[in-house]
Amino acid sequence: MATGRLSADQGAVIADASRLDPSATEGLIAKAKTANMIQLRAEAGRVKAAAAADPDATHRRLHRACRLTRHTASDGARHLHLQGPVDAVSVIKAELDRCLTHHIRALPPGRPTESRDTMAFDAAVTMARRTVLEHDHPYGAEYKDTRHTRLDELDRLCHTHHDLHTHRGWALVPGTDETVRPGGR
């Protein structure tokens, strides 16, 4: 707003928030005079969150705004950004955290470690390449005993941890996201 006029992008952000709370319009216009777009969007987000009295309506609004954006930067790095309701994104984050934890625990002792972000990226790639459903029957019951498979009794494992469980004797701890080495923890 260097010229004293709102840009089209600033106007769109302000109009979007003002639909939910018209009384915030003047404050957002004032904010646009001193703030960059990131700050203005953050303030507009706070206005929208405060104006939403119905959690279901908020969830529907956030779901309609879900997006997956991707682009390649000038240095050749590929970027991927997910946006959506907290509950939906939390499912992805929980699975990524689980795979990252297993990835870290499976590292051989003494191996130089990479940054947590690098390991998280590697865990995400592993998670995307191969997700395998593993039986996790209640109370340690095996398929041979129960003779059924239900989705609520399956664990998702990345390829690395499926291999540890299937071919190297690691065990799944029922009801948790933990894997234990042969012979104990």
C-alpha positions as CSV (number, residue, x, y, z in Angstrom):
1,M,0.0,0.0,0.0
2,A,2.9,2.3,-0.7
3,T,0.7,4.6,-2.9
4,G,-2.1,4.8,-0.3
5,R,-4.3,2.4,-2.3
6,L,-5.0,-1.2,-1.6
7,S,-3.6,-3.7,-4.0
8,A,-6.0,-6.3,-5.5
9,D,-4.5,-9.0,-3.3
10,Q,-4.9,-6.9,-0.2
11,G,-8.5,-6.1,-1.1
12,A,-9.3,-9.7,-1.7
13,V,-7.9,-10.7,1.8
14,I,-9.8,-7.9,3.5
15,A,-13.0,-8.6,1.6
16,D,-12.8,-12.4,2.5
17,A,-12.5,-11.6,6.2
18,S,-15.1,-8.8,6.1
19,R,-17.7,-11.2,4.8
20,L,-17.6,-13.0,8.2
21,D,-17.0,-9.9,10.3
22,P,-17.9,-6.6,8.6
23,S,-16.9,-4.6,11.7
24,A,-13.2,-5.6,11.1
25,T,-13.0,-4.0,7.7
26,E,-11.5,-0.7,8.9
27,G,-9.0,-2.4,11.2
28,L,-7.8,-4.6,8.3
29,I,-7.5,-1.6,6.0
30,A,-5.4,0.1,8.6
31,K,-3.3,-3.0,9.0
32,A,-2.7,-3.1,5.2
33,K,-1.1,0.3,5.4
34,T,1.7,-0.9,7.6
35,A,1.9,-4.7,7.2
36,N,3.1,-7.0,4.5
37,M,0.8,-9.6,2.9
38,I,1.9,-12.4,5.3
39,Q,1.0,-10.2,8.3
40,L,-2.3,-9.1,6.7
41,R,-3.3,-12.6,5.9
42,A,-2.5,-13.7,9.4
43,E,-4.7,-10.9,10.9
44,A,-7.5,-11.7,8.4
45,G,-7.3,-15.3,9.6
46,R,-7.6,-14.3,13.2
47,V,-10.7,-12.2,12.3
48,K,-12.3,-15.1,10.5
49,A,-11.5,-17.5,13.3
50,A,-12.9,-15.1,15.9
51,A,-16.1,-14.6,13.9
52,A,-16.9,-18.2,13.4
53,A,-19.4,-19.2,16.0
54,D,-20.2,-22.6,14.4
55,P,-17.3,-25.1,14.5
56,D,-19.0,-27.2,11.8
57,A,-19.3,-24.2,9.5
58,T,-15.6,-23.4,10.2
59,H,-14.6,-26.9,9.3
60,R,-16.6,-26.8,6.1
61,R,-15.1,-23.5,5.2
62,L,-11.6,-24.8,5.8
63,H,-12.3,-27.9,3.9
64,R,-13.5,-25.9,0.9
65,A,-10.2,-24.0,1.0
66,C,-8.1,-27.2,1.1
67,R,-5.2,-27.1,-1.3
68,L,-2.1,-28.8,-2.3
69,T,0.3,-26.5,-4.0
70,R,3.6,-27.5,-5.6
71,H,6.2,-25.6,-7.6
72,T,9.8,-25.9,-8.6
73,A,12.2,-23.2,-7.3
74,S,14.8,-21.6,-9.5
75,D,17.5,-23.8,-7.8
76,G,15.6,-27.0,-8.9
77,A,14.2,-27.9,-5.5
78,R,10.6,-29.1,-5.6
79,H,8.2,-27.6,-3.0
80,L,5.0,-29.2,-1.7
81,H,2.5,-27.4,0.6
82,L,-0.7,-28.9,2.1
83,Q,-3.4,-26.8,3.6
84,G,-6.6,-28.0,5.2
85,P,-8.6,-28.4,8.4
86,V,-6.5,-29.3,11.5
87,D,-8.0,-32.7,11.9
88,A,-7.2,-33.8,8.3
89,V,-3.7,-32.4,8.3
90,S,-3.1,-33.9,11.7
91,V,-3.7,-37.4,10.3
92,I,-0.9,-36.8,7.8
93,K,1.3,-35.3,10.4
94,A,0.8,-38.1,12.9
95,E,1.7,-40.7,10.3
96,L,4.8,-38.7,9.3
97,D,5.8,-38.3,12.9
98,R,5.3,-42.1,13.5
99,C,7.4,-43.0,10.5
100,L,10.1,-40.4,11.5
101,T,10.3,-41.9,15.0
102,H,10.7,-45.4,13.6
103,H,13.2,-44.1,11.1
104,I,15.3,-42.5,13.9
105,R,15.0,-45.6,16.2
106,A,16.2,-47.9,13.4
107,L,19.4,-45.9,12.7
108,P,22.5,-48.0,13.5
109,P,24.3,-46.8,16.6
110,G,27.2,-44.4,15.8
111,R,25.9,-43.4,12.4
112,P,26.2,-39.7,11.8
113,T,22.7,-38.2,11.9
114,E,21.3,-35.7,9.5
115,S,19.1,-32.8,10.5
116,R,15.7,-33.7,11.8
117,D,14.1,-31.9,8.7
118,T,16.2,-34.1,6.4
119,M,15.2,-37.2,8.2
120,A,11.5,-36.1,8.2
121,F,11.8,-35.6,4.4
122,D,13.2,-39.1,4.0
123,A,10.5,-40.5,6.2
124,A,7.8,-38.7,4.1
125,V,9.3,-40.2,0.9
126,T,9.4,-43.6,2.4
127,M,5.8,-43.2,3.6
128,A,4.7,-42.2,0.2
129,R,6.5,-44.9,-1.7
130,R,5.2,-47.8,0.2
131,T,2.5,-47.9,2.9
132,V,1.7,-51.5,3.8
133,L,-1.2,-52.6,6.0
134,E,-0.1,-54.8,8.8
135,H,-2.3,-56.9,11.0
136,D,-2.7,-55.7,14.6
137,H,-5.2,-58.0,16.1
138,P,-6.4,-57.3,19.6
139,Y,-4.5,-59.0,22.4
140,G,-1.8,-60.3,20.1
141,A,-4.2,-62.6,18.3
142,E,-2.8,-63.7,14.9
143,Y,-4.8,-64.1,11.7
144,K,-4.5,-67.9,11.9
145,D,-6.4,-67.7,15.2
146,T,-9.0,-65.0,14.3
147,R,-9.5,-65.8,10.6
148,H,-10.7,-62.3,9.9
149,T,-9.2,-58.9,8.8
150,R,-10.9,-55.7,9.7
151,L,-9.6,-52.2,8.8
152,D,-9.7,-51.1,12.4
153,E,-7.2,-53.8,13.3
154,L,-4.6,-52.8,10.7
155,D,-1.5,-50.6,11.2
156,R,0.1,-48.7,8.4
157,L,3.8,-49.2,8.1
158,C,6.3,-47.7,5.8
159,H,8.3,-50.2,3.8
160,T,11.3,-50.0,6.2
161,H,9.2,-50.9,9.2
162,H,7.2,-53.5,7.4
163,D,10.5,-55.1,6.5
164,L,11.7,-54.9,10.1
165,H,8.5,-56.5,11.3
166,T,8.1,-59.2,8.6
167,H,11.7,-60.2,7.9
168,R,13.8,-59.2,10.9
169,G,11.6,-60.3,13.8
170,W,10.6,-56.8,15.2
171,A,7.2,-56.8,16.9
172,L,4.4,-54.3,16.9
173,V,3.2,-53.2,20.3
174,P,-0.7,-53.6,20.1
175,G,-2.5,-50.3,20.6
176,T,0.6,-48.1,20.1
177,D,2.8,-46.8,17.4
178,E,5.8,-48.6,18.8
179,T,7.9,-51.3,17.3
180,V,10.3,-53.3,19.5
181,R,13.5,-55.1,18.5
182,P,13.6,-58.9,18.8
183,G,13.9,-60.0,22.4
184,G,12.5,-56.8,23.9
185,R,12.9,-53.0,23.7
